[in-house]
Amino acid sequence: MTYLTALVRNRTVQQLVLFTICQNLLWWLAGATTSTGHALTWIVKLCLVGYGALLAAGYFLILRHRFSSSLGPLLVVGAATFGILAAPNNHLVQLFALLLCIFLVLTTIPQLGLQSGYGLVVFSCLAGVGVPVILFFLRNHYLSSQFLLTLVPIVASYFAFFAAYYFPEPHDWRLTLIALIGFALVTLILAFSWQSLIAIVLTGIHWWLQRHLKGPYRLVLSGSLQLIVGYLIIQ
């Protein structure tokens, strides 16, 4: 009981839980932006919740420990299992669910060079579309270009919010500024509204805070603000 209490009070655990909740709320919001089609069974929902929870928790630890976490990849492997179980009869969905898991495990191998701008682009694409696409496909049994277009600003938000984690410290602040400008342009072109303007301002505030906030709190700030920004864009 004492151990459990200490675990609950641990700040890293608290931040991991908050980050995981924020990421999964963002994914499920993005996955429900268009037609919901057929309702998912409770087993599929449970598997998808397990997939998303372990996936987000895994890359929280991987990014927090600068790709040197030993527990993070194990959680990602666990997520892969849930991803397979979520669509036992659809190998294409299973493969898609595995892509981000495989990539995250590979990022922990420095020799592959994925801890870089290239790795950031791949991570942003896979994390931004992964769960939403799986949700949409399992509900509707097809993918629409309109739905995929709505995910582009979400992908760009990953590029802006997680750029600092894919460049070695200390990194040139102009590298992360490029990510911020890219997000702003994509959002203005594809999702222009007064909400999107607020989202851009919040992303700019996040960029500034990342340069001044202490390390342990930077990742949970990224997850929390990204959820708000994603909600504003999706609405």
Disulfide bonds with the S-S distance in Angstrom:
none
